[in-house]
Amino acid sequence: MARTWLSIRVDLIEGHGEYLWPRPGRIFAAARSHTFADLADAIDDAFARWDRSHLQEFTLASGVRLCDPDPDWQIEGEPEEDFRRARLSRLRPGEQFAYVFDLGDNWAHLCTVGSSRIDPFETLGIQPAKPLPYWGWGDIPDQYRRRWDGDDGETPMPRDPGPGNLPPLRPMWGPGESRTRPPLTPL
C-alpha cells in the first residue's frame, strides 16, 4: 500500500463572476482507482457545496472533458468521457487539470497532481473509501454568495447580537453577556 496514492492540490480560482485572491485551497489524498466523480464529490464537500443539482466537468491538459454526458451540453468536436467511469490512474505527477462546479456560476478550480505518491496511512492515519482532504487554507465562499440565513442579496446585514442571544451552554454565552471575553488561561 505504501506510496500508491496521489496527492492532488485543488485551488479555487474563480466563481460567481469573481476571481478569488488569495485563493482558498485543499490538498486531497486519492487512490488511483478512484473515479473523477469521486474526486468531484470530495472537492464539493471540502468547498462547502450544499446544492449539488448543478453540472460539473473536468478538463484535462489533453483537452478531454470528463463529465456526466448529456447530449444537451455536448460540445461538437470536443472529446468527452463519463467522469463516473474515468479513473484517476490516468493522471501523472505534476499534471494539471481544471474542475468546474456549476457551469452557470463557474466555480473553477486548478488541480495539480503532487510530484510523488503518498501512503494514506502515513498521511491520513487511515485508508479512506473515497478521496479525502488532508490540508487546507483560505475562506470558502458560499456557492450563492449568501452571508447569513435569509440573505436575499438586497437586505442590509443584520446587527450582530453578540453572545447574549445564545443559550448558556458555554462560558460567555447567554443573556447579559457582553462581547468582551476574559483572557484564556494556558493549559
Backbone as a chain_set.jsonl record, in Angstrom:
{"seq": "MARTWLSIRVDLIEGHGEYLWPRPGRIFAAARSHTFADLADAIDDAFARWDRSHLQEFTLASGVRLCDPDPDWQIEGEPEEDFRRARLSRLRPGEQFAYVFDLGDNWAHLCTVGSSRIDPFETLGIQPAKPLPYWGWGDIPDQYRRRWDGDDGETPMPRDPGPGNLPPLRPMWGPGESRTRPPLTPL", "coords": {"N": [[0.821, -1.196, 0.0], [2.034, 1.187, 0.586], [2.927, 4.402, -0.513], [1.223, 4.598, -2.827], [-0.887, 6.184, -3.414], [-2.315, 9.207, -4.807], [-1.487, 12.644, -4.37], [-3.348, 15.474, -4.522], [-3.513, 18.776, -5.27], [-5.872, 21.349, -4.934], [-6.923, 24.368, -6.034], [-9.151, 27.035, -5.607], [-10.072, 29.105, -8.109], [-11.861, 30.895, -9.364], [-15.278, 32.107, -9.275], [-18.78, 32.637, -9.539], [-18.531, 34.897, -11.102], [-16.292, 36.264, -10.169], [-12.792, 36.605, -9.552], [-10.77, 34.924, -7.219], [-8.718, 35.97, -4.575], [-6.655, 36.003, -1.784], [-6.259, 32.671, -3.024], [-8.405, 30.143, -1.957], [-7.703, 26.787, -0.876], [-7.301, 23.178, -1.024], [-5.742, 20.087, -0.173], [-5.788, 16.866, -1.386], [-5.904, 13.367, -0.657], [-5.93, 10.655, -2.774], [-6.868, 7.569, -4.188], [-5.524, 5.8, -6.985], [-7.428, 4.234, -8.129], [-9.817, 5.484, -7.66], [-12.576, 7.338, -9.055], [-13.035, 10.164, -11.282], [-15.462, 11.302, -10.669], [-15.687, 10.604, -7.979], [-13.631, 12.217, -6.976], [-14.685, 14.735, -7.635], [-16.939, 14.811, -5.909], [-15.599, 14.838, -3.428], [-14.176, 17.252, -3.606], [-16.324, 19.039, -3.789], [-17.515, 18.601, -1.284], [-15.417, 19.496, 0.412], [-15.271, 22.174, -0.313], [-17.598, 23.184, 0.598], [-20.071, 22.882, -0.823], [-23.422, 22.8, -1.048], [-25.725, 22.639, -2.576], [-26.135, 20.41, -4.865], [-27.19, 20.11, -7.378], [-26.157, 20.783, -9.884], [-24.418, 20.984, -13.032], [-21.163, 19.619, -13.685], [-17.667, 19.512, -14.533], [-14.518, 18.129, -15.595], [-11.54, 19.244, -17.126], [-8.991, 17.996, -18.915], [-5.426, 18.369, -19.521], [-4.984, 17.472, -22.066], [-7.219, 18.231, -23.375], [-9.455, 16.698, -23.199], [-12.744, 16.349, -22.019], [-14.209, 15.486, -18.99], [-17.146, 14.376, -17.727], [-20.619, 14.201, -16.694], [-22.118, 12.706, -19.12], [-24.23, 14.473, -21.283], [-26.473, 14.951, -23.767], [-27.493, 17.488, -24.361], [-25.559, 19.229, -23.482], [-23.281, 18.634, -24.783], [-20.333, 19.416, -26.539], [-19.703, 19.936, -29.803], [-17.206, 18.178, -31.525], [-15.422, 18.175, -29.418], [-13.596, 15.983, -27.388], [-15.154, 13.782, -25.124], [-15.726, 12.186, -22.004], [-17.222, 9.87, -19.671], [-17.258, 10.874, -16.415], [-17.817, 9.312, -14.266], [-16.797, 6.875, -14.774], [-14.159, 7.197, -15.567], [-10.921, 6.818, -14.354], [-8.648, 7.937, -11.77], [-6.145, 6.985, -12.217], [-5.112, 7.664, -14.649], [-3.79, 10.004, -14.375], [-0.709, 11.847, -14.09], [2.377, 12.519, -12.274], [2.707, 15.92, -11.345], [0.928, 16.783, -13.279], [-1.581, 19.022, -14.498], [-4.994, 20.006, -14.277], [-8.374, 21.106, -14.856], [-11.234, 21.72, -12.794], [-14.643, 22.307, -12.846], [-17.365, 23.368, -11.052], [-20.814, 23.742, -11.253], [-21.751, 24.951, -14.024], [-22.937, 27.324, -14.714], [-22.476, 29.31, -12.665], [-19.805, 28.912, -12.566], [-17.658, 27.851, -10.779], [-14.5, 27.534, -10.694], [-11.647, 25.462, -10.545], [-8.158, 24.916, -10.15], [-6.374, 22.041, -10.505], [-3.684, 20.146, -9.302], [-1.508, 17.51, -9.624], [0.469, 15.952, -7.188], [4.087, 15.735, -6.958], [5.083, 13.336, -6.077], [3.963, 10.084, -5.025], [1.785, 9.192, -2.268], [1.492, 7.615, 0.982], [-1.481, 6.567, 2.29], [-1.966, 5.819, 4.974], [0.227, 6.863, 6.327], [-0.035, 9.584, 5.749], [-2.749, 10.27, 6.332], [-3.52, 8.611, 8.402], [-5.403, 6.712, 8.09], [-7.085, 4.585, 5.677], [-9.075, 5.919, 3.532], [-12.346, 5.397, 2.035], [-12.996, 6.984, -0.086], [-11.706, 9.846, -1.994], [-10.011, 12.198, 0.105], [-9.656, 15.267, 1.841], [-6.599, 16.501, 3.26], [-5.244, 18.711, 4.016], [-5.545, 22.259, 4.151], [-6.565, 25.679, 3.363], [-7.644, 29.093, 3.594], [-10.618, 31.165, 3.054], [-13.781, 29.892, 2.384], [-16.045, 30.661, -0.052], [-19.62, 31.022, 0.033], [-21.686, 29.138, -2.127], [-23.76, 30.542, -3.318], [-23.217, 33.069, -2.607], [-24.311, 33.898, -0.205], [-24.446, 35.463, 2.938], [-25.605, 35.215, 5.414], [-28.26, 33.416, 7.061], [-31.135, 33.651, 5.222], [-30.267, 35.717, 3.612], [-30.9, 37.766, 0.948], [-29.556, 39.154, -0.922], [-30.168, 41.811, -1.126], [-31.17, 42.909, 1.248], [-29.97, 44.735, 4.05], [-27.171, 43.749, 6.103], [-27.904, 42.03, 9.093], [-27.842, 43.35, 12.48], [-25.21, 42.455, 14.664], [-25.907, 40.415, 17.282], [-24.247, 39.633, 19.293], [-23.062, 37.457, 21.962], [-25.239, 37.354, 23.615], [-27.737, 36.392, 22.763], [-27.538, 33.7, 22.707], [-27.945, 30.298, 23.91], [-27.129, 29.486, 27.322], [-24.835, 27.628, 27.139], [-22.119, 27.595, 26.979], [-19.154, 29.176, 28.358], [-19.52, 32.661, 28.664], [-21.692, 32.821, 26.998], [-25.144, 33.609, 26.552], [-27.954, 35.417, 28.059], [-27.273, 38.761, 29.015], [-24.549, 38.643, 28.712], [-21.518, 40.049, 27.531], [-19.581, 41.189, 24.699], [-16.987, 41.111, 25.412], [-14.466, 39.009, 26.246], [-12.956, 37.114, 28.801], [-9.37, 36.768, 29.241], [-7.812, 33.846, 27.893], [-6.638, 31.129, 29.814], [-3.52, 29.485, 29.894], [-3.107, 25.98, 29.309]], "CA": [[0.0, 0.0, 0.0], [2.867, 2.38, 0.752], [3.223, 5.307, -1.63], [0.479, 4.265, -4.035], [-1.964, 7.148, -3.612], [-1.979, 10.519, -5.344], [-1.749, 13.863, -3.624], [-3.868, 16.409, -5.528], [-3.774, 20.127, -4.763], [-7.002, 21.974, -5.62], [-7.056, 25.796, -5.73], [-10.346, 27.674, -6.151], [-9.589, 30.256, -8.871], [-12.93, 31.874, -9.618], [-16.648, 31.658, -9.136], [-19.831, 33.651, -9.454], [-18.096, 36.095, -11.815], [-15.19, 36.947, -9.486], [-11.559, 35.878, -9.284], [-10.509, 34.91, -5.78], [-7.349, 36.129, -4.116], [-5.878, 34.792, -2.008], [-7.059, 31.525, -3.46], [-8.548, 29.049, -0.99], [-7.319, 25.511, -1.46], [-7.28, 21.946, -0.258], [-4.927, 19.022, -0.744], [-6.522, 15.61, -1.247], [-5.321, 12.044, -0.877], [-6.86, 9.903, -3.624], [-6.333, 6.341, -4.788], [-5.573, 5.797, -8.446], [-8.646, 3.514, -8.521], [-10.984, 6.363, -7.531], [-13.008, 7.975, -10.296], [-13.098, 11.627, -11.252], [-16.702, 11.644, -9.963], [-15.337, 10.544, -6.558], [-12.859, 13.422, -6.678], [-15.621, 15.867, -7.685], [-17.706, 14.811, -4.657], [-14.71, 15.245, -2.34], [-13.92, 18.687, -3.773], [-17.548, 19.761, -3.439], [-17.643, 18.543, 0.177], [-14.38, 20.328, 1.029], [-15.522, 23.578, -0.616], [-18.907, 23.514, 1.194], [-21.157, 22.958, -1.81], [-24.57, 22.117, -0.478], [-26.705, 22.412, -3.641], [-25.382, 19.613, -5.829], [-28.004, 19.891, -8.578], [-25.534, 21.533, -10.974], [-23.475, 20.256, -13.872], [-19.76, 19.829, -13.382], [-16.794, 18.855, -15.507], [-13.072, 18.238, -15.532], [-10.884, 19.402, -18.417], [-7.602, 17.556, -18.818], [-4.487, 19.132, -20.348], [-5.131, 16.968, -23.433], [-8.443, 18.775, -23.943], [-10.572, 15.784, -22.94], [-13.697, 16.757, -20.987], [-14.765, 14.403, -18.198], [-18.373, 14.916, -17.163], [-21.776, 13.331, -16.779], [-22.514, 13.001, -20.502], [-25.578, 14.984, -21.505], [-26.499, 15.4, -25.161], [-27.805, 18.921, -24.437], [-24.381, 20.004, -23.117], [-22.117, 18.151, -25.521], [-19.73, 20.394, -27.444], [-19.319, 19.203, -31.012], [-15.79, 18.143, -31.838], [-14.598, 18.046, -28.216], [-13.663, 14.645, -26.813], [-15.862, 13.775, -23.847], [-15.825, 10.873, -21.376], [-18.031, 9.808, -18.462], [-16.377, 11.02, -15.256], [-18.149, 8.27, -13.289], [-16.018, 5.685, -15.156], [-12.741, 7.55, -15.752], [-10.158, 6.629, -13.111], [-7.546, 8.864, -11.526], [-4.888, 6.335, -12.615], [-4.618, 8.283, -15.886], [-3.037, 11.218, -14.024], [0.744, 11.71, -13.91], [2.938, 13.523, -11.354], [2.852, 17.285, -11.86], [-0.111, 17.114, -14.262], [-2.598, 19.979, -14.073], [-6.279, 19.908, -14.953], [-9.365, 22.015, -14.272], [-12.529, 21.202, -12.365], [-15.641, 23.369, -12.733], [-18.647, 23.031, -10.436], [-21.881, 24.671, -11.643], [-21.31, 25.576, -15.273], [-23.5, 28.669, -14.779], [-21.718, 30.197, -11.768], [-18.408, 28.715, -12.946], [-16.702, 27.709, -9.687], [-13.388, 26.883, -11.406], [-10.52, 25.051, -9.701], [-6.957, 24.373, -10.771], [-5.96, 20.83, -9.792], [-2.306, 19.792, -9.612], [-1.09, 16.247, -9.03], [1.747, 16.067, -6.496], [5.242, 15.178, -7.662], [5.321, 11.953, -5.655], [2.806, 9.42, -4.438], [1.756, 9.2, -0.807], [0.937, 6.477, 1.711], [-2.618, 7.149, 3.015], [-1.835, 5.595, 6.413], [1.23, 7.804, 6.823], [-0.521, 10.957, 5.574], [-4.061, 10.476, 6.94], [-3.753, 7.729, 9.536], [-6.434, 5.759, 7.676], [-7.253, 4.442, 4.232], [-10.483, 6.252, 3.305], [-13.006, 4.769, 0.888], [-13.088, 7.986, -1.155], [-10.702, 10.91, -1.805], [-10.212, 12.924, 1.357], [-8.683, 16.355, 2.033], [-5.782, 16.382, 4.46], [-4.645, 20.015, 4.305], [-6.336, 23.294, 3.502], [-6.361, 27.079, 3.738], [-8.48, 30.11, 2.959], [-12.053, 31.289, 3.29], [-14.583, 29.261, 1.337], [-17.266, 31.445, -0.283], [-20.879, 30.316, -0.165], [-21.886, 28.988, -3.564], [-24.692, 31.558, -3.806], [-22.738, 34.321, -2.023], [-25.125, 34.253, 0.955], [-23.606, 35.729, 4.099], [-26.348, 34.818, 6.61], [-29.514, 32.738, 6.749], [-32.135, 34.606, 4.764], [-29.66, 36.754, 2.769], [-31.505, 37.801, -0.386], [-28.707, 39.974, -1.776], [-30.598, 43.206, -1.095], [-31.399, 43.333, 2.619], [-28.732, 45.016, 4.78], [-26.755, 42.742, 7.063], [-28.484, 42.286, 10.421], [-26.949, 43.739, 13.568], [-24.636, 41.334, 15.405], [-26.45, 40.46, 18.634], [-23.261, 39.181, 20.268], [-23.395, 36.165, 22.553], [-26.393, 37.468, 24.502], [-28.926, 35.667, 22.31], [-27.214, 32.279, 22.667], [-28.262, 29.594, 25.154], [-25.949, 29.495, 28.204], [-24.19, 26.317, 27.08], [-20.664, 27.815, 27.0], [-18.811, 30.416, 29.068], [-19.737, 33.928, 27.957], [-22.914, 32.758, 26.194], [-26.387, 33.771, 27.285], [-28.428, 36.773, 28.348], [-26.448, 39.604, 29.868], [-23.122, 38.519, 28.415], [-21.02, 41.055, 26.596], [-18.656, 40.674, 23.685], [-15.643, 41.034, 25.974], [-14.184, 37.67, 26.79], [-11.752, 37.14, 29.631], [-8.247, 36.109, 28.57], [-7.715, 32.4, 28.081], [-5.501, 30.706, 30.606], [-2.824, 28.353, 29.264], [-3.321, 24.669, 29.949]], "C": [[0.866, 1.262, 0.0], [3.109, 3.101, -0.567], [2.496, 4.953, -2.932], [-0.619, 5.281, -4.347], [-1.424, 8.449, -4.18], [-2.258, 11.599, -4.313], [-2.158, 14.885, -4.677], [-4.214, 17.729, -4.856], [-4.888, 20.736, -5.606], [-7.133, 23.409, -5.13], [-8.317, 26.328, -6.38], [-9.919, 28.992, -6.785], [-10.659, 31.336, -9.033], [-14.285, 31.247, -9.377], [-17.583, 32.83, -9.025], [-19.38, 34.982, -10.054], [-16.937, 36.844, -11.183], [-13.985, 36.027, -9.379], [-11.273, 35.998, -7.798], [-9.025, 35.086, -5.509], [-7.383, 36.598, -2.672], [-6.794, 33.613, -2.309], [-7.167, 30.48, -2.353], [-8.193, 27.727, -1.665], [-7.377, 24.368, -0.476], [-6.335, 20.975, -0.952], [-5.6, 17.695, -0.389], [-5.602, 14.406, -1.4], [-6.357, 11.273, -1.683], [-6.164, 8.679, -4.207], [-6.444, 6.446, -6.304], [-6.816, 5.078, -8.954], [-9.912, 4.355, -8.356], [-11.318, 6.977, -8.886], [-12.938, 9.495, -10.154], [-14.389, 12.087, -10.583], [-16.477, 11.592, -8.455], [-14.579, 11.803, -6.144], [-13.762, 14.65, -6.689], [-16.436, 15.954, -6.396], [-16.85, 15.292, -3.493], [-14.407, 16.74, -2.407], [-15.148, 19.478, -3.339], [-17.818, 19.726, -1.94], [-16.674, 19.535, 0.827], [-14.589, 21.824, 0.785], [-16.965, 23.977, -0.279], [-20.016, 23.726, 0.171], [-22.334, 22.156, -1.287], [-25.686, 21.891, -1.492], [-25.973, 21.715, -4.771], [-26.138, 19.375, -7.134], [-27.469, 20.659, -9.785], [-24.599, 20.636, -11.774], [-22.05, 20.577, -13.456], [-18.926, 19.093, -14.416], [-15.331, 19.071, -15.14], [-12.592, 18.47, -16.956], [-9.424, 19.039, -18.224], [-6.734, 18.388, -19.75], [-4.586, 18.709, -21.816], [-6.363, 17.54, -24.136], [-9.659, 17.883, -23.739], [-11.417, 16.34, -21.801], [-14.23, 15.507, -20.313], [-15.973, 14.958, -17.464], [-19.441, 13.83, -17.133], [-22.361, 13.604, -18.158], [-23.989, 13.37, -20.616], [-25.615, 15.526, -22.922], [-26.792, 16.897, -25.32], [-26.59, 19.794, -24.143], [-23.134, 19.568, -23.865], [-21.642, 19.218, -26.504], [-19.186, 19.631, -28.63], [-17.814, 19.311, -31.261], [-14.879, 18.031, -30.627], [-14.726, 16.638, -27.666], [-14.25, 14.699, -25.402], [-15.943, 12.347, -23.325], [-16.664, 10.993, -20.113], [-17.117, 9.847, -17.237], [-16.688, 10.022, -14.147], [-17.363, 6.989, -13.564], [-14.518, 5.972, -15.266], [-12.028, 7.521, -14.407], [-9.007, 7.633, -13.011], [-6.197, 8.273, -11.924], [-4.318, 6.93, -13.898], [-3.775, 9.532, -15.611], [-1.574, 10.905, -13.751], [1.251, 12.78, -12.94], [3.124, 14.882, -12.04], [1.773, 17.707, -12.842], [-1.126, 18.091, -13.663], [-3.859, 19.791, -14.915], [-7.252, 20.824, -14.222], [-10.609, 21.24, -13.858], [-13.465, 22.39, -12.228], [-16.918, 22.776, -12.148], [-19.633, 24.12, -10.814], [-21.436, 25.476, -12.86], [-21.922, 26.961, -15.483], [-22.706, 29.657, -13.944], [-20.215, 29.988, -11.891], [-17.428, 28.735, -11.767], [-15.546, 26.869, -10.224], [-12.199, 26.669, -10.478], [-9.368, 24.593, -10.575], [-6.5, 23.219, -9.901], [-4.56, 20.457, -10.253], [-1.937, 18.511, -8.869], [0.294, 16.445, -8.41], [2.859, 15.338, -7.237], [5.568, 13.748, -7.248], [4.06, 11.394, -5.019], [2.929, 9.41, -2.917], [1.2, 7.879, -0.28], [-0.238, 7.029, 2.523], [-2.521, 6.948, 4.525], [-0.848, 6.582, 7.036], [0.695, 9.237, 6.804], [-1.799, 11.234, 6.358], [-4.272, 9.693, 8.234], [-4.799, 6.663, 9.268], [-6.335, 5.553, 6.169], [-8.727, 4.705, 3.939], [-11.033, 5.562, 2.059], [-13.055, 5.698, -0.321], [-11.966, 9.007, -0.973], [-11.043, 11.758, -0.584], [-9.199, 14.057, 1.473], [-7.883, 16.13, 3.311], [-5.042, 17.677, 4.793], [-5.494, 21.058, 3.6], [-6.054, 24.67, 4.054], [-7.428, 27.938, 3.059], [-9.95, 30.049, 3.326], [-12.814, 30.731, 2.099], [-15.852, 30.089, 1.143], [-18.487, 30.55, -0.44], [-21.174, 30.258, -1.655], [-22.89, 29.978, -4.143], [-24.382, 32.939, -3.233], [-23.619, 34.803, -0.872], [-24.21, 34.406, 2.157], [-24.283, 35.374, 5.411], [-27.625, 34.13, 6.151], [-30.563, 33.787, 6.389], [-31.57, 35.732, 3.907], [-30.268, 36.668, 1.375], [-30.706, 38.668, -1.355], [-29.059, 41.446, -1.752], [-30.751, 43.749, 0.322], [-30.067, 43.62, 3.307], [-28.439, 43.917, 5.805], [-27.377, 43.047, 8.421], [-27.408, 42.661, 11.432], [-26.473, 42.487, 14.288], [-25.146, 41.393, 16.836], [-25.431, 40.078, 19.709], [-23.7, 37.862, 20.885], [-24.641, 36.188, 23.434], [-27.621, 36.708, 24.048], [-28.683, 34.157, 22.211], [-27.654, 31.596, 23.959], [-26.997, 29.504, 26.012], [-25.249, 28.124, 28.272], [-22.676, 26.41, 27.155], [-20.38, 29.064, 27.827], [-18.994, 31.617, 28.139], [-20.903, 33.881, 26.981], [-24.096, 33.061, 27.118], [-26.738, 35.211, 27.566], [-27.495, 37.497, 29.303], [-24.958, 39.517, 29.587], [-22.716, 39.572, 27.39], [-20.067, 40.393, 25.613], [-17.244, 40.528, 24.256], [-15.462, 39.7, 26.654], [-12.942, 37.776, 27.658], [-10.613, 36.432, 28.917], [-8.247, 34.624, 28.876], [-6.497, 32.084, 28.939], [-4.852, 29.5, 29.956], [-3.101, 27.07, 30.024], [-2.106, 24.191, 30.658]], "O": [[0.458, 2.293, -0.536], [3.446, 2.495, -1.584], [3.088, 5.005, -4.01], [-1.214, 5.242, -5.424], [-0.238, 8.756, -4.055], [-3.162, 11.469, -3.488], [-1.408, 15.14, -5.619], [-5.088, 17.796, -3.992], [-4.862, 20.657, -6.834], [-7.42, 23.646, -3.957], [-8.542, 26.105, -7.569], [-9.457, 29.897, -6.09], [-10.396, 32.526, -8.861], [-14.423, 30.027, -9.286], [-17.232, 33.881, -8.489], [-19.78, 36.051, -9.594], [-16.621, 37.953, -11.612], [-14.126, 34.826, -9.145], [-11.505, 37.044, -7.193], [-8.185, 34.437, -6.131], [-8.11, 37.546, -2.373], [-7.953, 33.579, -1.894], [-6.152, 29.985, -1.862], [-8.362, 27.571, -2.874], [-7.486, 24.562, 0.734], [-6.15, 21.034, -2.168], [-5.936, 17.446, 0.769], [-4.645, 14.43, -2.175], [-7.532, 11.241, -1.316], [-5.021, 8.751, -4.659], [-7.345, 7.098, -6.831], [-7.221, 5.289, -10.097], [-10.97, 3.979, -8.861], [-10.452, 7.117, -9.75], [-12.801, 10.03, -9.053], [-14.413, 13.162, -9.984], [-17.006, 12.427, -7.722], [-14.851, 12.384, -5.093], [-13.618, 15.524, -5.833], [-16.608, 17.042, -5.845], [-17.317, 16.069, -2.661], [-14.385, 17.417, -1.379], [-15.035, 20.465, -2.612], [-18.299, 20.709, -1.377], [-17.068, 20.319, 1.691], [-14.139, 22.651, 1.579], [-17.486, 24.967, -0.792], [-20.811, 24.657, 0.298], [-22.228, 20.943, -1.109], [-26.525, 21.017, -1.278], [-25.268, 22.358, -5.548], [-25.746, 18.51, -7.918], [-28.245, 21.131, -10.615], [-24.06, 19.656, -11.258], [-21.764, 21.659, -12.943], [-19.402, 18.177, -15.087], [-14.962, 20.042, -14.479], [-13.182, 17.941, -17.898], [-8.705, 19.69, -17.465], [-7.243, 19.038, -20.664], [-4.3, 19.505, -22.709], [-6.535, 17.359, -25.341], [-10.778, 18.275, -24.071], [-10.898, 16.747, -20.762], [-14.657, 14.57, -20.988], [-15.851, 15.894, -16.673], [-19.19, 12.683, -17.504], [-23.028, 14.62, -18.355], [-24.867, 12.669, -20.112], [-24.878, 16.456, -23.251], [-26.38, 17.505, -26.308], [-26.575, 20.97, -24.507], [-22.044, 20.078, -23.605], [-22.441, 19.839, -27.204], [-18.31, 18.779, -28.482], [-17.236, 20.397, -31.212], [-13.677, 17.813, -30.785], [-15.839, 16.14, -27.493], [-13.884, 15.554, -24.596], [-16.193, 11.411, -24.084], [-16.804, 12.079, -19.551], [-16.295, 8.951, -17.046], [-15.919, 9.894, -13.194], [-17.269, 6.118, -12.699], [-13.701, 5.071, -15.075], [-12.483, 8.131, -13.44], [-8.473, 8.107, -14.015], [-5.201, 8.995, -11.965], [-3.145, 6.715, -14.201], [-3.123, 10.054, -16.515], [-1.24, 9.834, -13.244], [0.627, 13.832, -12.799], [3.629, 14.97, -13.159], [1.706, 18.881, -13.207], [-1.482, 18.0, -12.488], [-3.794, 19.462, -16.1], [-6.983, 21.264, -13.105], [-10.985, 20.246, -14.481], [-13.127, 23.375, -11.571], [-17.475, 21.814, -12.677], [-19.317, 25.304, -10.705], [-20.826, 26.538, -12.734], [-21.464, 27.703, -16.351], [-22.305, 30.713, -14.434], [-19.433, 30.791, -11.381], [-16.487, 29.528, -11.749], [-15.607, 25.639, -10.21], [-11.798, 27.563, -9.733], [-9.573, 23.962, -11.612], [-6.264, 23.389, -8.705], [-4.277, 20.45, -11.451], [-2.04, 18.438, -7.645], [1.18, 17.033, -9.029], [2.604, 14.439, -8.039], [6.248, 13.028, -7.979], [3.203, 12.136, -4.539], [4.01, 9.591, -2.357], [0.534, 7.132, -0.997], [-0.022, 7.888, 3.377], [-2.949, 7.816, 5.286], [-1.069, 7.074, 8.142], [0.942, 10.009, 7.73], [-1.936, 12.29, 6.976], [-5.103, 10.067, 9.063], [-5.056, 5.809, 10.116], [-5.597, 6.255, 5.478], [-9.55, 3.801, 4.083], [-10.285, 5.193, 1.153], [-13.145, 5.234, -1.458], [-11.334, 9.041, 0.083], [-12.212, 12.001, -0.284], [-8.01, 13.846, 1.233], [-8.406, 15.638, 4.311], [-4.288, 17.722, 5.765], [-6.097, 20.774, 2.565], [-5.39, 24.818, 5.08], [-8.031, 27.531, 2.066], [-10.456, 29.045, 3.827], [-12.523, 31.061, 0.949], [-16.653, 30.211, 2.069], [-18.393, 29.449, -0.983], [-20.935, 31.23, -2.371], [-22.873, 30.229, -5.348], [-25.184, 33.865, -3.356], [-23.665, 36.002, -0.595], [-23.313, 33.593, 2.377], [-23.606, 35.242, 6.43], [-28.022, 34.247, 4.991], [-30.836, 34.699, 7.17], [-32.319, 36.623, 3.506], [-30.169, 35.641, 0.703], [-31.137, 38.892, -2.486], [-28.32, 42.26, -2.305], [-30.487, 44.926, 0.565], [-29.126, 42.839, 3.169], [-29.347, 43.249, 6.301], [-27.379, 44.199, 8.855], [-26.232, 42.338, 11.267], [-27.253, 41.558, 14.498], [-24.837, 42.349, 17.547], [-25.718, 40.187, 20.902], [-24.619, 37.217, 20.379], [-25.053, 35.147, 23.946], [-28.48, 36.399, 24.874], [-29.523, 33.424, 21.69], [-27.729, 32.247, 25.001], [-25.895, 29.449, 25.466], [-25.1, 27.548, 29.35], [-22.011, 25.398, 27.375], [-21.254, 29.917, 27.985], [-18.649, 31.559, 26.959], [-21.086, 34.82, 26.206], [-24.042, 32.796, 28.319], [-25.933, 36.117, 27.346], [-26.995, 36.921, 30.269], [-24.18, 40.262, 30.183], [-23.488, 39.926, 26.499], [-19.791, 39.196, 25.694], [-16.395, 39.884, 23.639], [-16.233, 39.326, 27.539], [-11.982, 38.453, 27.291], [-10.862, 35.577, 28.067], [-8.627, 34.196, 29.965], [-5.448, 32.711, 28.795], [-5.547, 28.587, 29.511], [-3.304, 27.084, 31.238], [-2.12, 23.109, 31.246]]}, "num_chains": 1, "name": "protein.A"}
